[in-house]
Amino acid sequence: MAFHYLIDGYNLLYALPHLPAGSWQEKRQALLTFLKERRPQGNNAVTVVFDSREGLGDQFQEEALRVIFTAGETADDRLIEMVRKAPNPRTLVVVSNDKGIQAMIRGTGAKFVSATEFLKTAAPHPSPKVDKNDRVKEAQDITEEFKKKWL
């Protein structure tokens, strides 16, 4: 069965081992990049909800991620509403460290995963790709350097 992850955006951002540097926009983008690259949600659908009490309720799709900024409500309220209005809440997984959300969705059939546990399922950070040609060139450069010193 495919799941749909509903993520409390700022809650997950603060649960990251290291809070990304920069403006709030850069921090949010770093979180979205993390979700796209490390995929703790697997191949499941993802909706990330950020608080924006003064916002206009903006929404956008970024690759496989749907991003929602609330308008005049908290992310918690929006997540709870999404679970309660879902035709099949059993397919939903709510990600947050907020025990209040957990209590509010209890009995709906939706699953709750702490942000901390969710992050543990992320793929390892990708290693930088090393071009074989760069290594060969580096080895040749070293050889040339030794030739100059020793000959």
N, C-alpha and C positions, 0 to 999 in steps of 0.2 A: 504494500500500500504506500502510495506517495504521501508525503506530509507537506504541510505548509508551515514554515517557521515564521512566527510573529515576534519581532525582536524589539525590546525596549532599548532604543538607540543609545541614549546617554548612559543608561545603566550599564550596557555592555561596554561602552567606551571607557567608563571608569573601572571596569573589571579587567581591562587589558593589563598585562604585566607592566607595561610602560606607556603612560599617557603620551600620545604623539605630540610633538612640538607644533607651534604655529597658532594661527587664528582658529576660531571655532569651526569655520568652514573647512580649513585644512585638517583639523582633527576628525571631523565627520567624514571627510573624503578618505582619510587614512583608514578609518573603520570599514568603509565600503570596499576599499581596495583589499583589506585583510579578508573580508568575507568572500570576495571574488577569487583571490589567489589561494587562500588556505582552506576554504570550503568546509568549515565545521558543520555546515548544514547538509553536506553531501551534495547530491544532485536534486535536492528538494527546492521548492519555491520558497522565496524569502520576501518578507515585507518588514522594513525597518521603520519604526515610528519614533520621531523626535518631537519633544515638547516645543511648542512655539505659541505661547499664549497670546502674542500680539500678531502672529502671522496670519496669512490668508488661507491657510489650509493647502498650501502648494503640495503637489505630488509629481513625481517623475519616475521614469523607468531608466535604470542604468544597467545595461546588459540584463542579467537574470534577477536583478534586485529591484523591487519596488520600494520607493522611499516616500514617506508621508511626513509632512510637517503639520502638526495639529493647529487648529485655529480656535483660540479661546477655551481650550480644554487641555488636560494633561495627556501625555502619552499613555499613562496608566488607564485613564478613562477610555481612550480610543481603543486600546487593546482589549479591554473588557467588553466594550460594545461590539468589536469585531467577532469575539468569541461567541457572545450571546446571539448575534444575528446570523452566524454561520449556519448553512443548511446541514452540515455534518461536522460538528466541532471535534469529533474523534480524529479528524485528519490534521488538527492544529496542534502545534507545539509552541508554547509561549516561553520566551527566553528573557529572564530577568532575575535579579537578586531580590526583588521587592516581594516580601511575604504578603503584602496587601493584595497584590495582583493574584498571587497563588490562592489566597483565601476566596477572592471574588470569583474565580473560575472553577473552584471546586464544585463538583457535581455536574459540570457541563459535558464532561467526556473529553475535554481538551487536556493535553499533557502539559506539564510545567517542568522546565529544566532551568536550573540556576545558571546565570551567566558564567560562573566559574566552571561548572561542569561542561557547559557548551564549549568553552574555549579549549578544554582538554581534548576535544575531538578534532581540533584543527590539524591539518596536515603539517608536517615539519616545514620550516621556512625553506624555500627553494635555495639550493646552492647556486652560487654564481656559475654561469656556464663558461667553461674554459674552452677556447678554440684550440684544437690540436695544432693548427698552423702557427698560432702564437707561441706555443710551447716549443715547437721545432725551431722557430726563429730565435727564441730566447736561448735555447741550447747552442745554436750556432754562434750567437753573439758571445756567449761565455767562452766557447772554444776559440774564437778569434781573439778575445781578450787575453786568454792564457798564451796563445801563440805570441802575441806581442811581448808579454812579460818574460816568457821562457826562451824565446828564440832570438 
